Amino acid sequence: MRYDALIIGAGMSGLAAGIRLAQAGKRVAILERHYLWGGLNSFYKRGGRRFETGLHALTNFAAKGTPNMPLTRILRQLRIPHEALRLAPQRRSITALRTSAGDTLRMSYSNDMALLRSEVARLFPSESAGFERLVAALPGYSGSSESDYAQSARARLADFVRDPLLAEMLMIAPLFYGSPTENDMSWAEYGILFRSIHLEGMARPEGGIKALLDLLIARFEQEGGELRMKSGVAAVMHDDGKVRGVRLDDGSELECERVLSSAGLVETEALCGRSVASEEDARIGRLSFLESCCVLDRAPQALGHDVTIVFYSDGERFRYERPEVPVEPRCGVITCPSNYELREPDREPFARVTCPANYGYWKGLSEESYAAEKARAVDTMLDTAETFSFPIRPHTVFRDSFTPRTIERYTGHRGGAVYGSPRKSRDGLTALRGLALIGTDQGLVGVIGAMLSGITIANRSLLEPAGGAA
Ligand SMILES: Cc1cc2nc3c(=O)[nH]c(=O)nc-3n(C[C@H](O)[C@H](O)[C@H](O)COP(=O)(O)OP(=O)(O)OC[C@H]3O[C@@H](n4cnc5c(N)ncnc54)[C@H](O)[C@@H]3O)c2cc1C
């Protein structure tokens, strides 16, 4: 039994690629090591409650029928009607920064760019013209040049914005929502992230991640695709520089024409028999997070907090980096899913707080000390997060948290690197014919980026003869 294509990973990129290939009549299977799909963007049950990983916000919001937008393109390609997503737009989000003088600057935005424009004018009146020039100069989604990828976003921002505090604030949300590199990103990536967060906006499917994943799984199966859970790929088999198939963890083998891998760059190389990179390998991403999900006894709005997402920095320098300490409490993201414009209010509101964390520390902890250390680190995070939001702990009825170690365990990404390797393979090509990378290490991050990546590489493989690039 020979497959046209095998896909490693049932995350967002793997599911989107699978739907495209199955729609084209290809014999395709998605192979997932875990018993749940979704990868970095998944869900699990704890204490009788459903928790989510991954999705704080679906970026790239586009109202139904808006042409030429990434979301519109994805839905058309996957043949999913816009209304099936049941998107609830954000109410209002903020970037907050505490200055050395102890003041807190709060810059609001929504899915209407007019709000961000007016906030820049309110907080930094002399910067409005520079901000407009910045927006006009942003690189687009396609057609970025090699030099856009080589230039630092911070350096380019300084060409338009003179106040260092505004420049810092304009880096916070884009870095948090997709930079695989510490403290800076390329100008091309900045353009993509700024557009997806600020020019298009943020929303949440009613029903959260599970609702979105249910839609994708249903589409894949309707098109005749095969989803094989608990089917880890132990090796990619190849002869004479060309993919032949895969060997699963249980030793069984599957033959195929092509493999599309969302496992990651170094992880996929290891599957092909290349020596496993050491933890110091610069191609392993350093950015990972500790996230705590706090189930609340009432809606945050009832506590005076109506903000959907708060991106914060407790200091004029935003520390988007792997901390020396277990968790970096001085910056983070606070998300309140019930503060989207939901049609049906959440039965159990919750708040999620996410801060950069040190992978090595969490990886090295013994089982006995892990839970206690996690509880201690979460309290450190919440001490600061509450100063940017509301008293979360007095209203928490249940809490669950995950660390970089959990992320690595459930996704296979070395170092628990949420945005993958700093080295991207933007064409998805690998050293083997018939093997392509999709998802995070193909260069498109986030839920929308991963789906676009899966679609783009799958479409390309449909145009190529068997045995072609991928
Ligand atoms: C805490 C957190 C918050 C986030 N917040 C947001 C957000 O608000 N908005 C947003 O857009 N994005 C967010 N993201 C990022 C987003 O979830 C990811 O960018 C996206 O889901 C990546 O999808 P992917 O398909 O590239 O990879 P993954 O999700 O990593 O999927 C890869 C899959 O491959 C499987 N796999 C790996 N190796 C093997 C193997 N050898 N055999 C079989 N299966 C294998 C893994 O188990 C996994 O299921 C967040 C992520 C995290 C962790």
The ligand as an SDF file (V2000), in Angstrom:
LIG
                    3D

 53 58  0  0  0  0  0  0  0  0999 V2000
    1.4750   28.9560   24.8130 C   0  0  0  0  0  0  0  0  0  0  0  0
    1.2580   29.2240   23.3440 C   0  0  0  0  0  0  0  0  0  0  0  0
    0.4620   30.2960   22.9510 C   0  0  0  0  0  0  0  0  0  0  0  0
    0.2450   30.5530   21.5780 C   0  0  0  0  0  0  0  0  0  0  0  0
   -0.5990   31.5550   21.2210 N   0  0  0  0  0  0  0  0  0  0  0  0
   -0.9140   31.7320   19.9150 C   0  0  0  0  0  0  0  0  0  0  0  0
   -1.8980   32.6900   19.5310 C   0  0  0  0  0  0  0  0  0  0  0  0
   -2.4960   33.3480   20.3520 O   0  0  0  0  0  0  0  0  0  0  0  0
   -2.1720   32.8510   18.2060 N   0  0  0  0  0  0  0  0  0  0  0  0
   -1.5330   32.1160   17.2540 C   0  0  0  0  0  0  0  0  0  0  0  0
   -1.8340   32.2870   16.0690 O   0  0  0  0  0  0  0  0  0  0  0  0
   -0.6040   31.1910   17.5910 N   0  0  0  0  0  0  0  0  0  0  0  0
   -0.2900   30.9720   18.8920 C   0  0  0  0  0  0  0  0  0  0  0  0
    0.6270   30.0260   19.2510 N   0  0  0  0  0  0  0  0  0  0  0  0
    1.4140   29.3900   18.2020 C   0  0  0  0  0  0  0  0  0  0  0  0
    0.6460   28.3680   17.3720 C   0  0  0  0  0  0  0  0  0  0  0  0
   -0.0560   27.4920   18.2160 O   0  0  0  0  0  0  0  0  0  0  0  0
    1.6720   27.6070   16.5150 C   0  0  0  0  0  0  0  0  0  0  0  0
    2.4810   28.5500   15.8000 O   0  0  0  0  0  0  0  0  0  0  0  0
    1.0450   26.6890   15.4830 C   0  0  0  0  0  0  0  0  0  0  0  0
    0.0150   25.9490   16.0810 O   0  0  0  0  0  0  0  0  0  0  0  0
    2.1470   25.7850   14.9170 C   0  0  0  0  0  0  0  0  0  0  0  0
    1.6060   24.7790   14.1000 O   0  0  0  0  0  0  0  0  0  0  0  0
    2.5360   23.7440   13.3250 P   0  0  0  0  0  0  0  0  0  0  0  0
    1.6450   22.8950   12.5350 O   0  0  0  0  0  0  0  0  0  0  0  0
    3.6220   24.4800   12.6270 O   0  0  0  0  0  0  0  0  0  0  0  0
    3.3240   22.8960   14.4090 O   0  0  0  0  0  0  0  0  0  0  0  0
    2.9260   22.0760   15.7110 P   0  0  0  0  0  0  0  0  0  0  0  0
    1.7130   22.6400   16.3360 O   0  0  0  0  0  0  0  0  0  0  0  0
    4.1540   22.0380   16.5340 O   0  0  0  0  0  0  0  0  0  0  0  0
    2.5740   20.6210   15.1810 O   0  0  0  0  0  0  0  0  0  0  0  0
    3.5460   19.6560   14.9620 C   0  0  0  0  0  0  0  0  0  0  0  0
    2.9200   18.3030   15.2790 C   0  0  0  0  0  0  0  0  0  0  0  0
    3.8230   17.2950   14.8400 O   0  0  0  0  0  0  0  0  0  0  0  0
    3.8160   16.2440   15.7850 C   0  0  0  0  0  0  0  0  0  0  0  0
    5.0730   15.5170   15.6370 N   0  0  0  0  0  0  0  0  0  0  0  0
    6.3290   16.0000   15.8440 C   0  0  0  0  0  0  0  0  0  0  0  0
    7.2400   15.0380   15.5880 N   0  0  0  0  0  0  0  0  0  0  0  0
    6.5430   13.9520   15.2060 C   0  0  0  0  0  0  0  0  0  0  0  0
    6.9250   12.6400   14.7910 C   0  0  0  0  0  0  0  0  0  0  0  0
    8.2160   12.2740   14.7170 N   0  0  0  0  0  0  0  0  0  0  0  0
    5.9590   11.7540   14.4660 N   0  0  0  0  0  0  0  0  0  0  0  0
    4.6450   12.1140   14.5100 C   0  0  0  0  0  0  0  0  0  0  0  0
    4.2280   13.3320   14.9010 N   0  0  0  0  0  0  0  0  0  0  0  0
    5.1730   14.2370   15.2410 C   0  0  0  0  0  0  0  0  0  0  0  0
    3.6710   16.9550   17.1260 C   0  0  0  0  0  0  0  0  0  0  0  0
    3.2070   16.0480   18.1210 O   0  0  0  0  0  0  0  0  0  0  0  0
    2.6790   18.0460   16.7630 C   0  0  0  0  0  0  0  0  0  0  0  0
    1.3560   17.6130   16.9470 O   0  0  0  0  0  0  0  0  0  0  0  0
    0.8660   29.7360   20.5980 C   0  0  0  0  0  0  0  0  0  0  0  0
    1.6510   28.6450   21.0100 C   0  0  0  0  0  0  0  0  0  0  0  0
    1.8340   28.3800   22.3590 C   0  0  0  0  0  0  0  0  0  0  0  0
    2.6370   27.1720   22.7770 C   0  0  0  0  0  0  0  0  0  0  0  0
  1  2  1  0
  2  3  1  0
  2 52  2  0
  3  4  2  0
  4  5  1  0
  4 50  1  0
  5  6  2  0
  6  7  1  0
  6 13  1  0
  7  8  2  0
  7  9  1  0
  9 10  1  0
 10 11  2  0
 10 12  1  0
 12 13  2  0
 13 14  1  0
 14 15  1  0
 14 50  1  0
 15 16  1  0
 16 17  1  0
 16 18  1  0
 18 19  1  0
 18 20  1  0
 20 21  1  0
 20 22  1  0
 22 23  1  0
 23 24  1  0
 24 25  2  0
 24 26  1  0
 24 27  1  0
 27 28  1  0
 28 29  2  0
 28 30  1  0
 28 31  1  0
 31 32  1  0
 32 33  1  0
 33 34  1  0
 33 48  1  0
 34 35  1  0
 35 36  1  0
 35 46  1  0
 36 37  1  0
 36 45  1  0
 37 38  2  0
 38 39  1  0
 39 40  1  0
 39 45  2  0
 40 41  1  0
 40 42  2  0
 42 43  1  0
 43 44  2  0
 44 45  1  0
 46 47  1  0
 46 48  1  0
 48 49  1  0
 50 51  2  0
 51 52  1  0
 52 53  1  0
M  END
$$$$
